[in-house]
C-alpha cells in the first residue's frame, strides 16, 4: 500500500482504473485494524493518505474535499476512472467490501 504524500502521488493514483483511498491518522488503531481486514486486496489497489503526515501538507491543501468531508477516520473513498465511486465513513469493512463489489 502506498502512502500519498505529494500531488504527483495523487496524480499517479488517479491514473489507475480503480483505487481505494483510506484517509487515516498515525494514532488511529481502527485504521490499522481496517488495513489488516482488507489484506485480500492487491496492494496496488489501496493508498493511504495520513492527515497528520507533515510531508503531505501541500497535497492535503490541494484536496479541498478532505476538510469538507472527512469527519472520522478511517474514511474510505473509492475512485473509478478518476471519479468518486463511493465513500464509507468509519471502520465498517463490510460496507467497504460492498462498495468495492458494486464497482466491479
Secondary structure in CASP SS format (residue, H / E / C, confidence):
PFRMAT SS
TARGET T0000
AUTHOR 0000-0000-0000
METHOD secondary structure of the structure
MODEL  1
X C 1.00
X E 1.00
X E 1.00
X C 1.00
X C 1.00
X C 1.00
X H 1.00
X H 1.00
X H 1.00
X H 1.00
X H 1.00
X H 1.00
X H 1.00
X H 1.00
X C 1.00
X C 1.00
X C 1.00
X E 1.00
X E 1.00
X E 1.00
X E 1.00
X E 1.00
X E 1.00
X E 1.00
X C 1.00
X C 1.00
X C 1.00
X C 1.00
X H 1.00
X H 1.00
X H 1.00
X H 1.00
X H 1.00
X H 1.00
X H 1.00
X H 1.00
X H 1.00
X C 1.00
X C 1.00
X C 1.00
X C 1.00
X C 1.00
X H 1.00
X H 1.00
X H 1.00
X E 1.00
X E 1.00
X E 1.00
X E 1.00
X E 1.00
X C 1.00
X C 1.00
X C 1.00
X H 1.00
X H 1.00
X H 1.00
X H 1.00
X H 1.00
X H 1.00
X H 1.00
X H 1.00
X H 1.00
X C 1.00
X H 1.00
X H 1.00
X H 1.00
X H 1.00
X H 1.00
X H 1.00
X C 1.00
X C 1.00
X C 1.00
X C 1.00
X C 1.00
X E 1.00
X E 1.00
X E 1.00
X E 1.00
X E 1.00
X E 1.00
X C 1.00
X C 1.00
X E 1.00
X E 1.00
X E 1.00
X E 1.00
X E 1.00
X E 1.00
X E 1.00
X C 1.00
X C 1.00
X C 1.00
X H 1.00
X H 1.00
X H 1.00
X H 1.00
X H 1.00
X H 1.00
X H 1.00
X H 1.00
X H 1.00
X H 1.00
X C 1.00
X C 1.00
END
